[in-house]
C-alpha cells in the first residue's frame, strides 16, 4: 500500500471543524471527511513538522488549550 503525506493545508480543515464544534458551531470539512472515509484504502502519513504547524496555528490563532489540541490530534489519528 502506498503512503501519502498530508500537509497542513490539507488537514487543517479537520482541526478547524473540531475547534468550531467545541464552540457550538458547525462547519463543513469536505476534505477532512474524505480523508477519514478513505483511510482504510490509503495509508496517510503526517510528518512531525506538519503536526507542529497544526499545534502552532491552533495555539496562536485560535487560543486553543493544550489538552484540547491533544484530544483533537488523538481523534484525528488514523
DODO-989312 format. One record per atom (N, C-alpha, C, CB): atom name; residue in three letters; x, y, z. Coordinates in steps of 0.05 Angstrom, whole numbers, plus 5000, padded with zeros to 4 digits. Atoms other than C-alpha are relative to their C-alpha. Glycine has a CB too. Layout:
<recs>
CA	ALA	X	Y	Z
...
</recs>
This chain:
<recs>
N	UNK	5017	4976	5000
CA	UNK	5000	5000	5000
C	UNK	5018	5025	5000
CB	UNK	4981	5000	5025
N	UNK	4985	4976	5002
CA	UNK	5027	5068	4981
C	UNK	4993	5019	5023
CB	UNK	4996	5014	4973
N	UNK	5004	4980	4979
CA	UNK	5036	5123	5032
C	UNK	4998	5028	4988
CB	UNK	5023	4999	5021
N	UNK	5004	4973	5010
CA	UNK	5011	5193	5020
C	UNK	5004	5019	5024
CB	UNK	4971	5004	4988
N	UNK	4995	4981	4979
CA	UNK	5039	5250	5061
C	UNK	4981	5023	4998
CB	UNK	5029	5010	4999
N	UNK	5020	4978	4999
CA	UNK	4988	5302	5082
C	UNK	5014	5025	5012
CB	UNK	4975	4993	5017
N	UNK	4988	4975	4990
CA	UNK	5008	5375	5092
C	UNK	4979	5015	5017
CB	UNK	5011	5017	4977
N	UNK	5017	4984	4982
CA	UNK	4980	5427	5139
C	UNK	4975	5010	4987
CB	UNK	5016	5023	5011
N	UNK	5023	4988	5014
CA	UNK	4935	5460	5088
C	UNK	4978	4980	4994
CB	UNK	5009	5013	4974
N	UNK	5020	5020	5006
CA	UNK	4900	5395	5071
C	UNK	4985	4991	5025
CB	UNK	5014	4975	4988
N	UNK	5014	5011	4976
CA	UNK	4885	5371	5142
C	UNK	4990	5021	5020
CB	UNK	5019	4982	5014
N	UNK	5008	4980	4980
CA	UNK	4875	5437	5179
C	UNK	4969	5003	5002
CB	UNK	5012	5027	4993
N	UNK	5029	4997	5000
CA	UNK	4801	5438	5159
C	UNK	4988	4981	5021
CB	UNK	4988	4994	4973
N	UNK	5010	5019	4979
CA	UNK	4791	5377	5205
C	UNK	5002	5013	5027
CB	UNK	5017	4974	4999
N	UNK	4996	4988	4974
CA	UNK	4820	5414	5264
C	UNK	4983	5025	5004
CB	UNK	5030	5007	5004
N	UNK	5018	4977	4999
CA	UNK	4781	5477	5248
C	UNK	4972	4992	5005
CB	UNK	5002	5016	4973
N	UNK	5027	5011	4995
CA	UNK	4718	5436	5246
C	UNK	4997	4992	5029
CB	UNK	4994	4976	4981
N	UNK	5001	5009	4972
CA	UNK	4733	5404	5314
C	UNK	5000	5025	5019
CB	UNK	5024	4982	5006
N	UNK	5000	4976	4983
CA	UNK	4750	5473	5344
C	UNK	4973	5014	4999
CB	UNK	5023	5019	4990
N	UNK	5026	4987	5003
CA	UNK	4685	5502	5317
C	UNK	4979	4985	5015
CB	UNK	4993	5003	4971
N	UNK	5020	5016	4986
CA	UNK	4645	5444	5345
C	UNK	5002	5004	5030
CB	UNK	5004	4971	4994
N	UNK	4996	4995	4972
CA	UNK	4675	5457	5414
C	UNK	4987	5027	5008
CB	UNK	5029	5000	5008
N	UNK	5012	4974	4995
CA	UNK	4649	5529	5408
C	UNK	4971	5001	4993
CB	UNK	5015	5021	4983
N	UNK	5028	5002	5005
CA	UNK	4580	5505	5388
C	UNK	4992	5007	4971
CB	UNK	4986	5018	5018
N	UNK	5006	4994	5028
CA	UNK	4585	5520	5313
C	UNK	5007	4976	4983
CB	UNK	5016	5025	4991
N	UNK	4996	5022	5019
CA	UNK	4581	5470	5256
C	UNK	5011	5012	4974
CB	UNK	4974	4984	4995
N	UNK	4990	4993	5027
CA	UNK	4624	5477	5193
C	UNK	5004	4974	4985
CB	UNK	5026	5018	5002
N	UNK	4996	5023	5017
CA	UNK	4632	5430	5135
C	UNK	5030	4998	4994
CB	UNK	4984	5002	4973
N	UNK	4972	5005	5006
CA	UNK	4701	5399	5125
C	UNK	5001	4977	4980
CB	UNK	5016	4993	5026
N	UNK	5002	5021	5020
CA	UNK	4694	5360	5060
C	UNK	5026	4985	4996
CB	UNK	4991	5013	4973
N	UNK	4974	5013	5004
CA	UNK	4768	5346	5051
C	UNK	5006	4981	5023
CB	UNK	5023	5020	4996
N	UNK	4995	5016	4976
CA	UNK	4776	5321	5122
C	UNK	4982	4976	5001
CB	UNK	4997	5017	5026
N	UNK	5019	5022	5000
CA	UNK	4714	5278	5116
C	UNK	5008	4979	4979
CB	UNK	4972	5010	4994
N	UNK	4990	5018	5021
CA	UNK	4741	5248	5051
C	UNK	5024	4984	5010
CB	UNK	5007	5015	4975
N	UNK	4976	5014	4990
CA	UNK	4808	5232	5083
C	UNK	4993	4979	5021
CB	UNK	5019	5020	5012
N	UNK	5008	5019	4979
CA	UNK	4775	5198	5143
C	UNK	4986	4976	4988
CB	UNK	4982	5014	5021
N	UNK	5015	5022	5013
CA	UNK	4729	5157	5098
C	UNK	5017	4982	4983
CB	UNK	4977	5011	4984
N	UNK	4983	5015	5018
CA	UNK	4785	5135	5052
C	UNK	5024	4988	5014
CB	UNK	5009	5017	4977
N	UNK	4976	5009	4986
CA	UNK	4836	5119	5106
C	UNK	5003	4970	5002
CB	UNK	4999	5011	5028
N	UNK	4997	5029	5000
CA	UNK	4821	5045	5102
C	UNK	5012	4989	4974
CB	UNK	4972	4987	5005
N	UNK	4990	5008	5027
CA	UNK	4841	5043	5028
C	UNK	5028	5011	4995
CB	UNK	4981	5008	4979
N	UNK	4974	4986	5005
CA	UNK	4901	5090	5031
C	UNK	5013	5006	5026
CB	UNK	4995	5027	4984
N	UNK	4985	4994	4976
CA	UNK	4956	5098	5082
C	UNK	5009	5029	4999
CB	UNK	5024	4981	5003
N	UNK	4993	4972	4998
CA	UNK	4962	5171	5102
C	UNK	5021	5003	5022
CB	UNK	4976	5018	5006
N	UNK	4979	4995	4982
CA	UNK	5023	5198	5137
C	UNK	5002	5030	5005
CB	UNK	5028	4989	4990
N	UNK	4997	4972	4993
CA	UNK	5032	5264	5174
C	UNK	5028	5003	5013
CB	UNK	4977	5010	5019
N	UNK	4973	4996	4988
CA	UNK	5102	5290	5189
C	UNK	4999	5015	5026
CB	UNK	5018	5015	4980
N	UNK	4998	4985	4975
CA	UNK	5125	5318	5255
C	UNK	4998	5030	4996
CB	UNK	5026	4992	5015
N	UNK	5002	4971	5006
CA	UNK	5132	5386	5222
C	UNK	4972	5009	4995
CB	UNK	5018	5006	4976
N	UNK	5028	4993	5005
CA	UNK	5060	5385	5199
C	UNK	4985	5001	5026
CB	UNK	4987	4979	4981
N	UNK	5013	5000	4973
CA	UNK	5037	5366	5269
C	UNK	5008	5025	5015
CB	UNK	5008	4975	5016
N	UNK	4991	4976	4986
CA	UNK	5079	5423	5298
C	UNK	4986	5025	4989
CB	UNK	5030	5003	4998
N	UNK	5013	4977	5012
CA	UNK	5049	5472	5249
C	UNK	4970	5001	5007
CB	UNK	5002	4999	4969
N	UNK	5028	5001	4991
CA	UNK	4978	5450	5266
C	UNK	4997	5010	5029
CB	UNK	4988	4971	4998
N	UNK	5001	4992	4971
CA	UNK	4992	5458	5341
C	UNK	5005	5030	5002
CB	UNK	5021	4983	5016
N	UNK	4993	4972	4999
CA	UNK	5024	5526	5330
C	UNK	4976	5017	4991
CB	UNK	5024	5006	4982
N	UNK	5022	4985	5010
CA	UNK	4965	5550	5289
C	UNK	4976	5000	5019
CB	UNK	4991	4988	4973
N	UNK	5022	5002	4981
CA	UNK	4913	5525	5339
C	UNK	5006	5017	5025
CB	UNK	4995	4971	5008
N	UNK	4993	4984	4976
CA	UNK	4951	5558	5397
C	UNK	5000	5030	4995
CB	UNK	5027	4991	5011
N	UNK	4996	4971	5005
CA	UNK	4969	5625	5365
C	UNK	4975	5013	4988
CB	UNK	5023	5003	4983
N	UNK	5022	4987	5015
CA	UNK	4909	5638	5320
C	UNK	4972	4995	5013
CB	UNK	4999	4991	4972
N	UNK	5026	5008	4989
CA	UNK	4853	5603	5359
C	UNK	5000	4998	5030
CB	UNK	4990	4975	4988
N	UNK	4997	5001	4971
CA	UNK	4879	5605	5431
C	UNK	4989	4974	5012
CB	UNK	4985	5023	5013
N	UNK	5008	5026	4990
CA	UNK	4865	5531	5439
C	UNK	5018	4991	5023
CB	UNK	5001	4979	4977
N	UNK	4985	5011	4977
CA	UNK	4886	5497	5504
C	UNK	5015	4975	4991
CB	UNK	4981	4994	5023
N	UNK	4983	5023	5006
CA	UNK	4940	5443	5502
C	UNK	4984	4974	5002
CB	UNK	5024	4999	5019
N	UNK	5015	5025	4997
CA	UNK	4892	5389	5527
C	UNK	4980	4997	4977
CB	UNK	4984	5001	5027
N	UNK	5019	5002	5023
CA	UNK	4841	5406	5473
C	UNK	5014	4992	4974
CB	UNK	4986	5027	4996
N	UNK	4984	5007	5024
CA	UNK	4895	5402	5420
C	UNK	5008	4971	5000
CB	UNK	5025	5018	4998
N	UNK	4993	5028	4998
CA	UNK	4918	5335	5445
C	UNK	4976	4982	4994
CB	UNK	5011	4993	5028
N	UNK	5024	5015	5004
CA	UNK	4847	5309	5445
C	UNK	4992	5000	4970
CB	UNK	4977	5011	5016
N	UNK	5006	4998	5028
CA	UNK	4835	5334	5374
C	UNK	5019	4983	4983
CB	UNK	5001	5029	4990
N	UNK	4980	5016	5015
CA	UNK	4900	5302	5350
C	UNK	4995	4970	5003
CB	UNK	5029	5007	5009
N	UNK	5005	5028	4996
CA	UNK	4883	5235	5381
C	UNK	4975	4991	4984
CB	UNK	4995	4994	5030
N	UNK	5024	5006	5016
CA	UNK	4814	5237	5347
C	UNK	5007	4999	4970
CB	UNK	4979	5021	5005
N	UNK	4993	4999	5028
CA	UNK	4848	5253	5281
C	UNK	5016	4975	4991
CB	UNK	5016	5024	4994
N	UNK	4982	5021	5008
CA	UNK	4898	5196	5282
C	UNK	4986	4977	4986
CB	UNK	5015	4989	5025
N	UNK	5012	5021	5016
CA	UNK	4883	5143	5230
C	UNK	5007	4973	5012
CB	UNK	5009	5001	4971
</recs>
